[in-house]
């Protein structure tokens, strides 16, 4: 059974922090063959949403307050473990991320999304607001979700 936990950086256990970094590196660095600085200094300012089955983190995103990535609130590092893809969990993760971000910040949400995921984020109410640009050699677009 899936349950959601939202924690500040200083509330994360050592095991949770390890598992979050491992999941993010496994997907964003190894699977996508994209060496980049995964630990970017934004985690201490962020809230960390974890979707857990038992004690295993199978879905994750970080909720960023305004003025950390964008003027608006933001959601980033959206990831579902490879073993749980194709189950609809990614859409559930975005619904939960948006719901919690709006409840906490009560602001529009801006994201830097991989361009091929435009429809996925569009399903959560995000609209493309930039041209395609390269970030770490991967095409990205900025997207905005209004309140």
N, C-alpha and C positions, 0 to 999 in steps of 0.2 A: 504494500500500500504506500503510495506516494504521500509525503508530507513536505511542507515548505517551511523553511526557517530563514529569517532575515536577521543579520547581525552586523553590528559595527565591527570594524577591523579589530579593535582591541578586545572584542568579545569572542572572536574566533578561537577555537582550541588549536593547539599545535597540529593535531591530526587534520582538522578541517583545513587549515591553511596549506598544509602539505598537499592534501587531496585536491584542493582548488588549483594550486599551481601546477600540479601534475596533470590534471584534466586539461587545463588551458594550454600547457606546453605540448601535450600529446596531440591536441587538435591543431592549434594555431601555428606551432613551430614544426613538429614532426610530420603530421598528416599532410599539412599544406606546404611542406618543404619551404618554409619561409623563416629563415633566421632573422630575428628582430628582438629588441629588448622587451620581453614579456613583462618584466617587473619594471613598470614605468613611473613609479612614484605616486600614482593616483589611488592605489588601494587604501592607504590610511584615511583618505578623505571620503571614501565610498562606503555604501552599504552593500552587503553581500547576500544575495538571494540564492539559497541552495534548495534544490529539489532532491530529497533523499528517499531512498527505498532501504529500509532498515537503517544502517549507518553509512551506506554508500551514496556519495554525491553523484547523481546521474544527470542533473541539469543545473546550470549555474548562469547567473548574470550579475553584473555589478551595477548598482544605481548610483549615479554621480550627481551631486548637488550642482546648482548653477555655478558658473565661473571656474569649473575645473577643466572640462573639455570644451564647453560652449557657454555662451551667455545663459542658455536655457538649461534645465535639468537634462540628464542624458542617461542612456542605458548602453552598457558595453560588455564586451567579453561574453556574449551570448553563446552558450555551448551546451550541447547534449552529447552524452557519452555515446560512442559508436554503437555500443550494444543496445541502445534504446532508441535509435533513430527509426523513422518510419512508423512510429506508434502514435504520432500526434503530440508527443511531449513537447516538441519545439514550439508549437502554437500555444500550448498550455503555459509554457515558460514565459512567452511574450505577454500573454494576457495577465499573468500574475505580476510580471515586472512592471507593466504599464499601470495596473491597478494600484500597486504599492507606491510607485513613483508619484502618481497623481495625488494619492492620499497624503504623502509626506511633504512634497514640495508644492503641490497645487500650481504647477507651471507647465507650459508646453514642453515637449521632450524632443530634443534634437539628437540624431545619431549619425555616425559615420559608418555606413553599411557597405559590405562587399556588394558590388553592383549586381552580381547574379542573384542576389537575395532580395531584390526590389519587391517582387510579388509577395514573398514571405512577410516582410515588414509592412507592406501595403495592407495585408490582411489584419494587421494590428492597428491600422489607422494612420500609418506614416505615408507621407507624400514626398516625392523627390523634389529637392530644392536647390540642387547644384548640378553642374556638368560632371562627367566622370573624371576622376583624377586618380593618380597612382599613389598608393600608400604601401610601402614595403613591396613594390612591384606587383601589387594586386589592385585591379580596378575597383574604386570605391565611389560612392555618391553620398551626399548629405541628404538626410530625410528629416522631416518635421512632423510631429503629431501635435495638433492644437488641442486645447482643453475642450 
